[in-house]
Amino acid sequence: MIKSFGLALSSAGLLLAGHQAMALSVSASGGPNSQGIEASQTVFPTLRAGVGYFTSDDSGEDADFYSGSLMFTPYLPGIDLAVGGRYQYQDTAYGDGGGLGLGGSAFVDTPIPLTSVGGYGFYTPKGLSHGDIDKSYEYGAQARVNIVSQTYLYGGYRYYRTEFDDRGEHTLHSGPTFGVSIGF
């Protein structure tokens, strides 16, 4: 009986410790005519799920972006790499719709202590889109400075462009972005 209770208590402790290792991070960003928030959670040691919202009126019209992602994040010394898919729904003056974008991010450490640089990008081809969206892409570059464990400030450039059915291609956002990411 005591052996079974000890085994159950040990298992619960390992489960709790494993749950604590599943890091949650929340980030907020903003720039001229834009702001956004994202949250992501490690669901397995090399797999992260995330949700996000971004809004911009940089194109002269309001554009709202809602997203959900699933990213593979292998351990590579000196490189923060993520590859996978992101579903994004766009609500714009040019049309509404969404699609599955494929892409990822890569960041590398610099000789400057606690600083990394890198970029990210997602491409949604016509075959993976729906609604008024034919295809879209987003890319950006960032520099990140680690303030404390799992918390960093970042600054960079973000670019969104979408081709709509019968409305042509439009740049929905293009400009600098600054933010903070806090990990728990």
Buried (B, 14 or more C-beta within 10 A) or exposed (E): EEEEEEEEEEEEEEEEEEEEEEEEBBBEBBBEBBBBBBEBBBEEEEBBBBEBEBBBBBBEEBBBBBBEBEBBBEEEEEEBBBEBBBBBBBBBBBBBBBBBBBBBBBBEBBEEEEEBBBBBBBBBBEEBBEBBBBBBBBBBBBBBBBEEEEBBEBBBBBBBBBBBEEBEEBEBBBEEBEBBBBBE
